[in-house]
Amino acid sequence: MVGSDIGWMLMSTALVLLMTPALGFFYAGLVRSKNSLNTLMMSVVSMGFVGLAWALLGYSLAFAPEVAGIGGIDHALLRGVGLEAKGTIPHLLFMAFQGTFAIITTALISGAIVERMRFPAYVAFITAWSLLVYAPVAHWVWGGGWLGRLGALDFAGGTVVHITAGTAAFVAAVILGPRKDYARQALVPHSVPLTVLGAGLLWFGWFGFNGGSALAANGQAALAFVNTMFAPAATLVVWTILDMMRTAKATAVGIATAIVVGLVAVTPAAGYVSPLGAMAIGALAAFPSYLAVLVRARTRLDDSLDVVAAHGVGGVVGALLTGVLAQRSWGSPADGLLFGNPSQLGIQALAVVVVIAFTAAVTTGILLLVKVVSPIRAALRHEGIGLDVSEHGEEAYGHSEGAVLVLPEMRAAMTVAPLAPAFGAQGDKA
């Protein structure tokens, strides 16, 4: 084992874990104030439930020797996962690093179902989803499974992380249906600065996400690090120009979204393309994701925070462009279409289609099963006062204006100081 590699991977693991509360800030700023704590908690809770599920079983399903197309149970309960070498780092550290990916992938889904899904049902859903969707796909691509053997390229999670999350977000939004006020009143962000802060922290953590996926402190990590810097920069520039051309205004929400889209798109290619290739991926990804945001807003699909446009569409574009721009001279196992290997694009397309189909089918099954056991949709009156109060008995902002509205059954359960008004300060009424 190499000390520098261990040090880099310890830091990368911490950086990726930071991305989950950062995502919570990003999402929480985009919802109404009466749902901001609930939205933040939908990210943070994944660190506990999915984190433990990963250590106890998920890691084994993803990375243990294959049984029936997925990892077996050889590493269940962390059997055989200790300080022995896994490459140039301890096996235990490799497991922890991969666990941070499982945690944030499940948290990403929450952006499509905020302000209306019951918290207990959500926790049950993401825990099961991490084992039944994320772990099998991770095995197929990274754990010695059939997509990896076929030659699918996914350096840090375009297919494993973002396409699975984007697909699951679409399915969940359809099954839950739109918020009660969707298309009837403006559902505006309550704190855009919080969202921009979240985007900045996500970008910071993403250096560990992509750079750490080299699993060593080496040249490929440096390449992924640099590409993680410049791909979202290109997306930000193109997105801002598109905003200016369409509305003559550049928005902070648009810039924050662009950063995430660029990071998503470069993720599968980060260690496989040149910096100029990464900039091209970032620039090109802006167009379909920008269009997807505009189109979604004209439909009944209440993908509340545009997870499909940012992560689903961005992930697909990044996966396909990896098959176009990958270069052996920049560390890729195979060249892409532009460098004499057109079959790589076909392999990437196959991986995208298979992962979307599998994720959609299994996500549907999990949600319908959870729905049989427990209601998944919050009651309309709870949705009206906000899920911060109805699901958690708390408020994010204790001095908001408006009338106190606390349900009787909630008042009896409160063990904290009396709640401040349940309505937000920005005219945030049910």
N, C-alpha and C positions, 0 to 999 in steps of 0.2 A: 504494500500500500504506500501511496505517495502523500506526504504531508500537505503539499500545496493543493493537491486535488481534494483532499479531505476538507481543508479550510475553505476552499471555494464552494464545495457542495454544502457545507454547513451554512455558509452565508446565503447560498441560493435557496436552500430550503426555508430559511427564515424570510427571505424576500417574497417567495411565492405564498407563504402563509399570510404575510401582510396584505396580499392582494384580496383576500376574502373580506376583511373589514373595509378595505378601500372600495371594493365593489358595493358593499353595503352603503357607504357614504354616497357613492355615485348614484345608486338607485334611490336612496332615501330623499335626496334633494329634488328628485323629479316627481315625487308624489305630493299629495296634499298633506298639510302639516298633521292632520288627524290620523294619518297612517304612516308617519315617518319612522317611528320606533318599530312598528311591526315590520316594515320593509327592511330596516337595518337588521333586525333580529333574524329575518329569513336567510340572510347571508351568514351571520355569525353563528347561528345554531348548527350550521353544517360542520363547523370546526369540531363540534362535539360528537354528534350522532354519526355523521359520515366518517369522521376521523377514526372513531372506535370500530365502526363496521369494516373499514379498510384494514386496520391492524389485525382484527380477529378473523376475517374471512376474505375480504375483497382483494387484498394483496395476493393471496394464494390463488384465487380465481383468475387473476391477471397474469401472474408471473411464475406459478408453479408448473412443473412438467405437465404437458397437455393430456387431458382426458376428455374424450367426446367433444373435441373442438374448442374447449376452453381449458384454463388452468385447473388442475385438480386441487386436492385439499392437503397436499404435502406440507404447505406452509401455514395452514390454519392454526390460529392461536399462536402465530409466530414461531412455529416449530421449524428448526433449522435456519432461523434468521437471527444471526448474532454478529459477532465482530469479525468473522471470517471475511476474506476479500471477495468483493463483487466488482470485478475490474480492478481499479486502483483505489476503491473506497470501501469502507465496511458495508457488509450486506444490510445491516440495520439502518444505516444512513440512506442507502438506496431506497429501501422500503419507505422511510419517512418522506424523502423527496417526492417519490411517486404519490404518496398519500396526499400531499398538498394539492396535487393536480385533481385528484378525485374530489377533494373538498370544494375547490372553487368551481369545478364543472357543474356540480349539483346546484351550487348557489346561483349560478348564472340563470338557471331556469326561472327563478323567482321573479325576474323582471317582467315576465309575461302574465303573471297571475296576481300581482300585488293588488291590494285594496279590496280583495274579495274572497280569498281562500282561507279557510279555518286553519289555524296554526297547528293543532294536533294532526290533522290530516296531511298537512304539508310535510311535517317532520316524518311521518310514516312513509310518505311518498318518496322523499329524497333518499331516505335510508335504503328502501327497497330498490330504488332506481340505481343507486351507486353499485349495488351488487349484481343486478340483473341486466343492466344496460352498459354502464361504464366499464365495469371489470371485464366482461366478455370482449368488448370492442378494443380495450387496451391490450388484451391478450392477442387478439387477431393481428394487431399492428405492431406492437412492441414486445410482446411476450413470447414470440416464436410461433405465432399463429399463422393462418393461411394467407392473410393479406400481406404480412411481412415477408413470408416466403415467396409470394408472387412478385414482390418488388415494389409494393406501394411505399411512397416516400412521405413521411410525416415526422419532421424533425422534433417538434415540440407540442403537437396536439391540434393541428387544424382539423383533422378528421376525428381523432379520439375525443377531443375536448369540445371544439366549437360547433362542429356539425351535429354531434349528438345533443348538445345543449340547445342549439337553435331548433332542431327538429322536435325535441321534447317540449320546448316552449310553445311551438305552434300547436301541437296536440293538446297541451294543457289549456291553452287559451280557448281552443275550440270547445273542449269538454266543459270547462267552467262557464263559458259564455261571457258576454261583456259586463262591465260594471253597470250598476243601475242608472248612473248618470251619463254613461257613454253616449256620445252623439246628441245629448240633450243640453249639455252645458259645457263650458270650457273647463277641462281638468288640467289646470296649469301647475307647473312645478312650484313648490313653496320656498325652495332655497337653491337657486342656481349656483351660488358660490360653493355650497356643499358638494354639488355635482362636479364642479371643476376641480375641487380639492380631491375628490375621489378619482377623477381621471388622471390627475397628476401622480397620485400614489399608485394607481394601477400601472402607469408607465414605468415608475420607479421599480416596482416589484417585478415587472415583466422582464427586466434585465436578468433576474434570476430564473424566471420561467424559461426563457429561450437560451440564455447563456449557460444555465445549469444543465440544460438538456444535452450538452456535450459530455457530461458526467466526468469532466476533468478540467483542470486549469490549463488549457492548451489553445492552439491557434483556432480551432473550430469554435471554442467558447468565445474568443475574441471576435471572430467573424459574426457569430450570432448576436453578440453584444452590440456591435456597430450597426448591424442591420436592424436591430430593435430600436436604435436611435433614429435612423433616417427613413425607414419605411413609413411610420406614422407621421413624420414631418411632411412627407410628400402628400399623404392623405389629407392632412390639415390644410395644406396650401390649396389643393384642388377643391376640397369641400368648401373652403371659404370663398373661392372664386365662384363656385356654383351658387352659393347663397347670395353673393353680391349680384350675380347676373339675374337671378330669379326674383329677388326681393329688394335689392339695393341695400341690404343690411347683412352684416356678419353677426351671427348670434353666438353667445357663449355656449349654449346647449349644443349648437352645431359643431363648434370646435371640440368640445368634450367628446361628442359622439364620433367625430372624425378620428380622434386619437385612438379610441378603442377599435374602430374599424381597421385602421392601419396596423395596429398591433395584432389583431386577429388574423388579418390576411397574410402577414409575413411569418406567422408562427410555424406553419408547416415547412417553410422554405428557409428559415433563419440561418441554418448552418450549411445550406446547400447551394446558395446563389451568391453572386457578387454583390457588393454594395449598390452598384447601379441597377442590378436586377431587383434588389429589394426596394429601391426607390420606385422602379417601374411597377412593382406589385402594389405598393402603397398608393401610387397615383391612380392606377387602373381600378383598384378596389373601390375607390370613392364613388365611381359612377353607378354601378349596380346597387350598392347599398343606399346611396342617396335616393335613387329612384324607388327602391323598395320602401323607404320611409314615406315617400309621397303617396305611393299607391296604397299602402296599408291604411293611411289616414282616411282614404276614401271608401273603405270597406267596413264591414261589421266585425272584422277580426280585431278584438281588443287585446292585441299584444302590447300591453300597457307601455312598456319602455323600449320597444323595438328590438327585442332580443333576436328575432328572426332576421331582421335587416342587418344588424350589426354582426351577430355571431353566426347565424345560419348562412346568410348570403356571403358575408365576409369569409367564412370558413371554406365554403365551396369555391369561391374565386381563388383564394390562396392555395387550396389543394390542387386545383387545375393548373394554375400558373406555375406551381412547383414542377409540374410535368412538362412545362414549356421552357422554363428558365434554369432548371437545375444543371450544374456543371461539375463533372468529376474534378476539374482543376480547382474548384472551390470546396472540395470535400464531400461532394455528393457521391453516393454509391453508384449512381447512374446519371448519364446525361439526359437532358430533356429534349423536347421537340426541336428547339432552335439550334441544338448542338448535335443533331444527327440521329436522334433516337425518338421517332414519333410514337413508338409503342408505349413509351412512358406515360404519355397523356392518356392513352386508353386505359392503362392500369389505374391511373389516378381517378378517372371517371368511373370505373367499375367500383373502386373503393367508396367513392362518394355515394353512388346509387345504393349499394348494399348497406352501408351504414345508415343512410336515411330510412330505408325500408325497415331494417331491423329495429332501429330506435323507435320509429313511429308505431310499429306493431306492439312492441313490448311496453312502451310507455302507455299506450291505450289500455292494455291489459292491467297494468299496475293501478292506474287511476280508477278504472271501473271496479277493481277489487277493493280498493280503499273506500270507494263510494258505498259499496255494499256493507262494509263494516261500520263506517261513520260518515256523516255528512261532510262533504268537502267544501261546500259553498257557505259562506257566512250568511246569516239571516239579513234580510233587507234593512231591518231597523238597526242592526249592528253595523252594517255597511254605512248607514246614514250617519251615525255618531262617530264612526271611525274605528278601525281595528285596534288602535293603540289602547283604547278604553275597553272595548268588548273582549279582546283576546288577552290583554296583559294587565289591565287595571292601572295603566300609567299614561302619562302624556309627555311628549318631547319638550313642550314649552309651557312652563307652569304659570305664566302670566298673560296667557292669550285672552282676548276680549270675547265677550259673548255670554250667553246664559249657560249655567251649569246643567248638563243633561247626563245623568248617570243612571243606568238601569238598576232597579231595586236589587236584582240578584247579584249585580256587581258590587253594590254598596256593602252588602253583607260580607263579601269575600275580601274586601280591602283591608290590608293590614299596614298600609303606609299612610302618610299624611293625607288629608282630604285633597281631592283632585281640584285643580284649577279648571276653568271652563273648558268644556270638551270641544268647542268650536275654535277653529284657527283664527288668527288675527287678520288674515287677508280675505275676509268675506268667505271663509271656508266652511260654508254651511251645507248641511245635507240637502 
